[in-house]
C-alpha cells in the first residue's frame, strides 16, 4: 500500500484514533470540527475499501503506515 494514498491529515487522525482519542478530542487537538474529523475517517474507510474504523486501523497497521 502506497503511503501517499492517504493525506498527511488522514494519517494524523488515525494515529490519534489508535491513541484512544475520541472524535471530539481529535477535533479539539487539531482545531477542526468534529464533522471534518468524521469526514476524514469516512474518506479513509472508503479509500481502503473497509467498513469500519477498526478495519481501517488494522489495515494501516499491517501495511506499516501507522504503528501501535
C-alpha positions in Angstrom: 0.0 0.0 0.0 1.4 3.4 -1.0 1.7 5.8 1.9 0.9 8.7 -0.4 -2.5 7.1 -0.9 -3.7 8.9 2.2 -3.2 12.5 3.1 -1.0 13.6 6.0 -4.1 14.8 7.8 -5.9 11.4 7.4 -2.8 9.6 8.8 -2.6 12.0 11.6 -6.2 11.4 12.6 -5.8 7.6 12.5 -2.7 7.9 14.7 -4.8 9.8 17.2 -7.5 7.2 17.0 -5.1 4.5 17.9 -4.1 6.6 20.9 -7.7 6.1 22.0 -8.8 9.7 21.3 -12.4 10.4 20.6 -13.6 12.3 17.6 -14.3 15.3 19.8 -10.8 15.2 21.4 -9.2 14.9 17.9 -11.2 17.9 16.6 -10.1 20.0 19.6 -6.5 19.0 19.3 -6.3 19.7 15.6 -8.6 22.8 15.8 -11.0 21.4 13.3 -14.7 20.5 13.6 -15.9 17.0 14.6 -17.6 16.8 11.2 -14.3 17.3 9.5 -12.7 14.6 11.6 -15.6 12.2 10.7 -15.2 13.1 7.0 -11.5 12.3 7.1 -12.3 8.9 8.8 -15.0 8.2 6.2 -12.6 9.1 3.3 -10.0 6.7 4.7 -12.6 3.9 5.1 -13.7 4.4 1.5 -10.1 4.5 0.1 -9.2 1.3 1.9 -12.4 -0.5 1.0 -13.3 -1.4 4.5 -16.5 -0.9 6.6 -15.2 0.4 9.9 -12.6 2.4 11.7 -11.3 -0.8 13.3 -10.8 -2.5 10.0 -9.1 0.6 8.7 -6.7 0.7 11.7 -5.9 -3.0 11.3 -5.1 -2.5 7.6 -3.0 0.6 8.2 -1.0 -1.1 11.0 -0.5 -4.2 8.9 0.8 -2.1 6.0 3.2 -0.2 8.3 1.6 3.2 7.6 0.9 3.6 11.3 2.3 1.9 14.4 0.6 0.9 17.6 
